[in-house]
Amino acid sequence: MAAIETRTNSKGEITYRVKVRVKGYPAQTETFKTKTEAKAWARNTEAAIHEGRCFSYSASKKKTMADLIDRYIQEVLPQKPDSIINQTRQLKYWEKEIGNLLIQDVSPSAITGVHVL
């Protein structure tokens, strides 16, 4: 559920702070200059949460795909001994191709730009 709060700063400028809270997910908060932008963000954020597309946005701005792949290789693959060789090879390929991208920048169009041999 989204709540929009009107705020006025010391200069008399009005901003709109949106809080989106959905049970089982961390609260999402953002501030906008217009109420229209605030409502649109609230709708999109609620939809993303309900569709399972919501994740920590701040982390996605800092972490690269290489970070994600390396963590997967270290933490998950040791629990999958039968597939460790093939998956490591595949993950190293993707790390070479898109490892420099921030997680937030990974999209179908970014992946389709990669030529699979």
N, C-alpha and C positions, 0 to 999 in steps of 0.2 A: 504494500500500500504506500502510495506517495503522499508526502505532505510538503506543501510549498509555503515558505515563510518569507514575508516581505521584510526587508531590512533597510534601514537608512543609516548611512555613515555620518561622520562629523561634518562633512561638506554638503550634506543634504542629498547625496546621490542614492538612488534606490537600487537595490539588488534583490534577487530572489534566490533563496537557498532551498534546494530540494533535498529531501531525505526519502529514500526508498527503502522500506523494510519489508522483507519477506521471511517468514518463519523458516529457520534452518539455514539462512544465508546471512553473511555480515551486512550491516547497513551500508548503503551507498549514499554519499553526499556530494553535491556539486553546487556551485554558485553561478548565477547567470545575470546578465544585464537586463534581459527582457523576460517577461512572464511566458511569452510564446516559446522561447528557447527552453525555459525551465520545464514546461509541460511536455514538450517533444522529448527532451532527455528522459524525463520520468517514464513516459510511455515506452521508449526504446529500452531503457534499463529494466523495467519490469518484464517486458517481453523476453529480453535476453536471459533473465533469471529463470523464467518459466520454461524456456526452450533449452535450458542447459548450456547456454553460451556465455554465462557469466563466470569470470575468474578475476583474480586480483589484477586490476589494471596497472597499479603502480609497479608490480613485479614484472609485468609484460613490457614495461618501458625500460627496464634495466637489464633483463636477462636476454641472452641470445639463444638461438637454436642449438649452438654448440654447447652452451651450458646445460640445456635441457637433455641433449643427447648424452653428454658425458655423465650426468647424474643417473640417467636411465641405465647406462652401461654398468655403472658402479653399484647401484642399489637394486635393480630389478633383474638384470641378466644373470647374476650369480644364482638366482632361484630357479633359473630355467636352463639347466645344464644340457638338455637335448638340443636346444636351439641357439646356444650361445655363439657358436661359430658363424652360422648364417646371419643371425641378427646383427652381430657386431660388424660384419662386412657391409651389410645394408646400411646400418646407421652411420658408419664411417663415410660411406658414399654421400649420404644426405648431409653429413656434417661438412664435407668438402664443398658441396654445392650450395647449401643455404645456411650453413653454420654462422655466417656473419650477420644474418638478419636478426633483428629483435623479434621476440615472440609475437608482439603486437603487429608486426609487418608481414607475418606469414599468412598468405591467402592462396586460394586456388590459382590466381593469375601468377603469383610469385613462383609457385611450384611448377606450373605448366611451362614456365620459361626455361626449365631444366630439361636437358635432352638426355633421356635414359638410353644407355647403350645396350 
